[in-house]
């Protein structure tokens, strides 16, 4: 059942991501977003700029995208086993032995 939930959430997450990109690309540029042309902040705070339908849709899609992201992250974090490397005993290793005998050099 949990795998089905993860699959449904992942499909919804991809849908929200694609729709969010589309909504952002459909928005009209105000001309001063990057400081080009010396635009003012008046367009951002006006009733027309804040109440635009595409702006609301973009906000809702962004909230849904963040919600699915957090839910998927929580589900992925709960699936891991909580172990530490200090819980395991150290591996038994053999001492290093040279493969050929060492012959001292003659003087």
Residue frames relative to the residue before (quaternion, step in Angstrom):
aa qw qx qy qz dx dy dz
X 1.0000 0.0000 0.0000 0.0000 0.00 0.00 0.00
X 0.6517 0.5193 -0.3202 0.4506 3.58 1.02 -0.78
X 0.6314 0.5252 -0.3410 0.4575 3.60 1.05 -0.70
X 0.6256 0.5246 -0.3372 0.4688 3.59 1.05 -0.70
X 0.6397 0.5198 -0.3175 0.4689 3.58 1.01 -0.82
X 0.6543 0.5052 -0.3154 0.4661 3.59 0.95 -0.83
X 0.6549 0.5140 -0.3144 0.4562 3.57 0.98 -0.83
X 0.6582 0.4970 -0.3107 0.4724 3.59 0.93 -0.87
X 0.6592 0.5008 -0.3102 0.4673 3.60 0.94 -0.85
X 0.6507 0.5135 -0.3216 0.4577 3.59 0.99 -0.76
X 0.6393 0.5032 -0.3272 0.4807 3.60 0.99 -0.76
X 0.6482 0.5022 -0.3168 0.4767 3.60 0.97 -0.83
X 0.6300 0.5445 -0.3256 0.4480 3.58 1.01 -0.84
X 0.6649 0.4847 -0.3036 0.4804 3.59 0.92 -0.87
X 0.6278 0.5333 -0.3298 0.4611 3.59 1.01 -0.80
X 0.6733 0.4845 -0.2978 0.4725 3.60 0.88 -0.93
X 0.6385 0.5298 -0.3373 0.4447 3.60 0.98 -0.75
X 0.6743 0.4802 -0.2993 0.4745 3.59 0.88 -0.90
X 0.6721 0.4908 -0.3007 0.4658 3.58 0.92 -0.85
X 0.6324 0.5281 -0.3326 0.4589 3.59 1.04 -0.72
X 0.6370 0.5053 -0.3297 0.4798 3.59 0.97 -0.78
X 0.6567 0.5092 -0.3122 0.4604 3.58 0.95 -0.83
X 0.6618 0.5061 -0.3101 0.4579 3.58 0.95 -0.86
X 0.6512 0.5014 -0.3218 0.4701 3.58 0.99 -0.78
X 0.6810 0.4842 -0.2997 0.4603 3.59 0.95 -0.79
X 0.6478 0.5239 -0.3233 0.4488 3.62 1.13 -0.50
X 0.5571 0.6245 -0.4005 0.3731 3.59 1.13 -0.43
X 0.4511 -0.6835 0.5131 0.2569 3.49 -1.12 0.77
X 0.4306 -0.6922 0.5150 0.2649 3.56 -0.94 0.86
X 0.3699 -0.7342 0.5291 0.2104 3.55 -1.01 0.83
X 0.5628 -0.6511 0.3661 0.3540 3.58 1.23 0.00
X 0.7840 0.2945 -0.1736 0.5181 3.61 1.09 -0.38
X 0.3104 0.7969 -0.4793 0.1971 3.56 1.21 0.30
X 0.7811 0.2730 -0.1482 0.5417 3.58 0.99 -0.78
X 0.6262 -0.5518 0.3415 0.4321 3.56 1.18 0.33
X 0.4961 0.6466 -0.4370 0.3806 3.58 1.23 0.17
X 0.8251 0.2165 -0.1693 0.4936 3.57 -0.80 0.95
X 0.4669 -0.7242 0.4220 0.2818 3.58 1.21 0.13
X 0.1876 0.8078 -0.5357 0.1590 3.60 0.98 0.79
X 0.3908 -0.7134 0.5313 0.2366 3.55 -1.20 0.52
X 0.5745 -0.5885 0.4470 0.3518 3.54 -1.31 0.19
X 0.4117 0.7418 -0.4524 0.2750 3.59 1.23 0.01
X 0.6483 0.5271 -0.3200 0.4466 3.58 1.02 -0.73
X 0.6410 0.5374 -0.3321 0.4360 3.57 1.07 -0.63
X 0.7673 0.3733 -0.1912 0.4852 3.57 0.95 -0.84
X 0.5032 0.6482 -0.4453 0.3581 3.61 1.16 -0.03
X 0.6420 -0.5285 0.3885 0.3969 3.54 -1.26 0.39
X 0.6363 0.5376 -0.3261 0.4470 3.56 1.06 -0.74
X 0.6954 0.4768 -0.2777 0.4604 3.58 0.97 -0.86
X 0.7225 0.4477 -0.2580 0.4593 3.58 0.95 -0.82
X 0.7571 0.4028 -0.2129 0.4682 3.60 1.02 -0.71
X 0.3377 0.7532 -0.5022 0.2579 3.57 1.20 0.26
X 0.5508 -0.6459 0.4233 0.3166 3.55 -0.99 0.84
X 0.6754 0.4889 -0.3055 0.4599 3.58 0.91 -0.85
X 0.6014 0.5485 -0.3556 0.4593 3.59 1.15 -0.55
X 0.6510 0.5021 -0.3100 0.4775 3.56 1.00 -0.82
X 0.6453 0.5124 -0.3191 0.4682 3.57 0.95 -0.88
X 0.6431 0.5199 -0.3232 0.4601 3.58 0.97 -0.82
X 0.6582 0.5096 -0.3091 0.4599 3.59 0.96 -0.81
X 0.6569 0.4995 -0.3057 0.4750 3.57 0.98 -0.84
X 0.6568 0.4991 -0.3109 0.4721 3.59 0.95 -0.84
X 0.6424 0.5164 -0.3272 0.4622 3.59 1.00 -0.77
X 0.6471 0.5097 -0.3192 0.4686 3.60 0.99 -0.79
X 0.6539 0.4975 -0.3113 0.4774 3.60 0.98 -0.80
X 0.6325 0.5316 -0.3262 0.4593 3.59 1.02 -0.80
X 0.6711 0.4838 -0.2963 0.4772 3.59 0.91 -0.87
X 0.6444 0.5238 -0.3262 0.4516 3.59 0.98 -0.80
X 0.6796 0.4597 -0.3028 0.4850 3.60 0.91 -0.82
X 0.6052 0.5513 -0.3585 0.4486 3.61 1.07 -0.64
X 0.6854 0.4765 -0.2848 0.4714 3.57 0.86 -0.95
X 0.6494 0.5173 -0.3220 0.4549 3.59 0.96 -0.82
X 0.6638 0.4889 -0.3071 0.4754 3.59 0.94 -0.83
X 0.6439 0.5157 -0.3262 0.4615 3.60 1.01 -0.74
X 0.6531 0.5012 -0.3174 0.4707 3.59 0.98 -0.79
X 0.6604 0.4998 -0.3109 0.4663 3.59 0.95 -0.84
X 0.6579 0.4961 -0.3147 0.4711 3.60 1.01 -0.74
X 0.6604 0.5119 -0.3081 0.4548 3.59 1.04 -0.72
X 0.6615 0.5068 -0.3072 0.4596 3.58 1.07 -0.67
X 0.6333 0.5616 -0.3319 0.4165 3.59 1.16 -0.51
X 0.6126 0.5712 -0.3573 0.4132 3.61 1.15 -0.42
X 0.4332 -0.6557 0.5442 0.2936 3.52 -1.19 0.59
X 0.3486 -0.7472 0.5328 0.1904 3.53 -0.96 0.88
X 0.2279 0.7534 -0.5772 0.2176 3.55 -0.05 1.33
X 0.2560 -0.7439 0.5989 0.1499 3.48 -1.28 0.45
X 0.5473 -0.6120 0.4398 0.3640 3.58 -1.12 0.51
X 0.6064 0.5510 -0.3693 0.4386 3.60 1.18 -0.30
X 0.5727 0.5925 -0.3797 0.4204 3.61 1.25 -0.22
X 0.6785 0.4753 -0.2849 0.4822 3.59 1.17 -0.52
X 0.4823 -0.6413 0.4932 0.3360 3.59 -1.05 0.64
X 0.5728 -0.5923 0.4176 0.3829 3.59 -1.10 0.53
X 0.5366 -0.6244 0.4645 0.3263 3.54 -1.13 0.68
X 0.4132 -0.6935 0.5341 0.2511 3.56 -1.05 0.82
X 0.0356 -0.8026 0.5952 -0.0150 3.55 -0.67 1.10
X 0.4433 -0.6702 0.5312 0.2685 3.52 -1.22 0.55
X 0.5297 -0.6101 0.4609 0.3671 3.59 -1.08 0.57
X 0.5589 -0.6129 0.4438 0.3392 3.53 -1.15 0.64
X 0.0646 -0.7810 0.6212 -0.0032 3.57 -0.82 1.04
X 0.4315 -0.6905 0.4984 0.2976 3.61 -0.80 0.88
X 0.4922 -0.6850 0.4572 0.2820 3.56 -1.01 0.83
X 0.7603 0.2091 -0.1494 0.5966 3.62 1.12 -0.52
X 0.5403 -0.6262 0.4359 0.3549 3.57 -1.00 0.68
X 0.4229 -0.6895 0.5308 0.2530 3.53 -1.10 0.74
X 0.1462 -0.7846 0.6005 0.0496 3.55 -0.75 1.12
X 0.3827 -0.7252 0.5078 0.2643 3.61 -0.66 0.98
X 0.4916 -0.6538 0.4935 0.2956 3.55 -1.13 0.69
X 0.4316 -0.6875 0.5222 0.2613 3.56 -1.03 0.85
X 0.4088 -0.7140 0.5187 0.2325 3.51 -1.16 0.76
